[in-house]
Amino acid sequence: MTAEQAKKAWKAAPKGRAKVAAKPLPVARLIEPNTKLMDLAYEQIEEAIVTLKIPPGTSVSELMLSEMTGIGRTPIREAIQRLAREHLILVLPQRGLLIPEIDVNKQLKLLETRRELERLICRSAAKRATPEERAAFKRLAKEFIDAVDINDDASFVRSDREFNELCLTAARNEFSAGAMRLMHGLSRRFWYYHYKQAADLPVMAKLHAAVATAIAAGDGQEAAKALDHLLDNTEAFTKATVLSPL
């Protein structure tokens, strides 16, 4: 499907049908000289899935994603493989690619794993972060609050992704990092899908800022405590979606 055909299909689709935007996706950050095209493709497609620009249940293809991002097929194919490992894209043999539906039960199981693993990561990050990383955590704490002030959920999602990656880098444990990267995108997408029901952006921003501030200060105990508060809220939020469906 060409970009023009995708655009026509988008406009013609009946209300309620999953649709994919045909225009190129915005670049989430400035392209650094050493940024790999695969990483850039991953970031753009991941953000499109998480923020529902590509809704659950949508069929996509390498060509369509290439036209949306303006990036060649080989980096797109590598990004798809990573997104498949993170359960954000389903690769269906002989049938193509599908954005999976959102599953509350899977989200609750994911949170069980996140709680134990992420507590370790936050404590380790508080202990091992470099001065430059601590400055970045302090900046991110401010960015979380700023996103609320301007009511910009996309900025919050981008800051959250940077915060998650910075935690994994600062913790300096490749084993916990590998496990956590399988969960972050699904968690962000679930939150984005439901958060407006609970007006949850201000709460989540403050909770994230508290974790970032504790890590910046090198206080592992406070970072773990703040992380527990964040995940308590996330778990309650997740369970509430069962009682208050869209």
N, C-alpha and C positions, 0 to 999 in steps of 0.2 A: 504494500500500500504506500503510495506517495504521500508527502506532507499535505498536498492539496486535497487528495482523496480523504485523508484522515480528518482534515478540517471540515470537509463537507459532511462526512459521517457524524462528526461531533455535533454539527448544527442540526442535522436531520434526525438524530436519535430521539426517540420518545422520552418524555420526562420520566426520570427514575432509572433509566438504563445506564449502566456503567459506561463512562466515556473517557477517552484519553485526549488531553489537550494536544493540538497539533503544532502550536507555536513552540519555538525553542525554549527550554527551561532556563530561568535565570541562574547565573553562576553564583553559588553561595558565598564565595570569597574570591579575592584577587588571586590570579594564577601566579604562583611562585615559579622561578626558573626551573627548579628541580622537581616540580610536581609532575607525576606520571599521568599520562592520559587516562590510564585505567582508574587511578584514584579520583581524577576529576569526573569521569563518567560515573563511577560508583556514587560519589557525593551527590551529583545532580539527580540520578535516578532514585537513590535512597530517599532524598528529601521529597521528591515527587510522590513516592509511595507513602511515606510517613505523613505528609500533609494532605494526602488524599487527592492530589492532582491526578494521580492514577488510582482510581477507587478500587476497593476490594471486589473481586469477581471479574476484573478486566482481563481480557486476552491481549497480549502484546507480542511483539516480535523484535528480533535484532534490528531489522531495518527500521521499524517504527521508532525504536529508542535511539538509533543512530541519527535519524532525521530530527528528532526532538531535541537532542543535545548538541548536534553538530559535530559529533565525534565519530571516528571511523569504526568499522565493524569489529576489528580485533580487540581494541580496548573495551568495547561494549560487551563482547562475548566474555572477556575476563571479569568484567564487573558483574555480569549476570551470574557467573559461577560463584562469586563471593556472596551475592544477594541470595542465591539458592541455599548456600550453607547457613545463612542467617534466617531462613524460612520466610523471606520477604518476596521471593519469587518461586513458583513451582515449575519445574521443568517436566513437561508431560511428553514422554516418548511418542513420536509420530503425530503429536497434537499441538506442540508449541509451548508457549509460556503463559502462565496464569498468575495473577496477583491473588493470593489466598484470602479467604474470608477471615474476619476477626472472630476469635474463639475465646470466650470468657474463661472456660475451664483451663485451656492451655495457658492463658495469662496468669491464672492463680498458681499453677504449677511452676511457671517461670519465676514468679515472685518468691516462692519457697527457696529456689536455688539462689536467686539474686541476694536475698537477705544475708545468707552466710558468707557468700563469696565477696559481695561488695563491702561488707563490714571489714573483711581482711584487707581489701584493696585500699579503702579509705585510711585505715590505720597505717598501712605501709607507705602510702603517699605522703601522709603527714610526717612520717619519720624520714623518708628518703628524698623528698623533693629538693631540687636545687633552688638557690635564690631566685633564678629566673623563672622557674616553675611556680614558686610561691607568689611572685609578682603577677603571674598569669592567673592563678587562682583568685587573687584579690581583685583583678580586673573583671574576671567572670562573675564574681559575686555582685559587683556593681551592674554588670550587663543584665543579669537576671532581673534586678529591680527596675532597671531602665526599660526593659521589655514590657513590664506591667504599666509603667508610667505612660508609654505610648500605645499600649494595648496591641502589641505586635507579637502574635503567637509564632510567626515564622522565625523571628529573631530569637525568641526563647528556644525554639527547637534547635536552631543552629548553635546557640550558646551551650545548650545541653549536650549536643553531640561533641563539641570541642571540650567541654568539661569532662565527659566520659572518657574521651581519648587521653586527655591530660592526666586523669587519675590512673589510667593503665600505664602510661609512660612513667609517671612519678613513682608508682609502686614497684617498678622494676622486677616484675615477676611474669615471665612470658607464659607460664602455665595458666595463671588466673586471667591474664589478658586474653588469651585465646578463648577461654570459656565465656568471658563476659561479652566479647564482641558478637557472640551468637545471640545475645538477648537484648541488647540495647535498642536496636531498630524496632523490634516488635513492641517493646515497652513504649517507645515514643509514639508509634502509630496508634496503639490502643488509647493512650492518653489523649492524643489529638482528636481521635474519632469521637470521644465522649465528653471532653472537658467542658464544653459550653453548657452542658446540662447542669453542671455543678458550679459554674463560675469559678473554676479551679485554678486559673492562671495565677492570680495573686498569691494564693496559698502555696502552690508548687514553686513559684519563683522564690519566695522567702525561705522555704525549706531547702532548696538547692543552694541559695546564697549562704545559709548557715553552714552547710557542709563545706562549701568552698572556703569560707572564712576560717573555719577550724583547721582545715588542711594548710592554708596559707600561714597560720600561726604556729604550725607544727604540733598541734594538740591532737594526738591520735585518739585519746579517750573521748574528747568532745566531738571529734569527727565521726566516730562510730555511733555515739549517742544521737547526733544530728541525723545521721544516715538512717537510724532506726525510726526516728520521727517521720522522716520522708517516706520510708517504705510502709510504715503504719498507715499513713494517709493514702498512699497508693493502693494498698490492699483494701482499705475501706471503700475507696473510690471505685475499685474494680468490682467489689461485691455489690455495691449500690447500683451498678449498671444493669445487673440482673433484674432488679426490682423496678428500674426505670428505663426500659428499653427505648431506643430512638423511635 
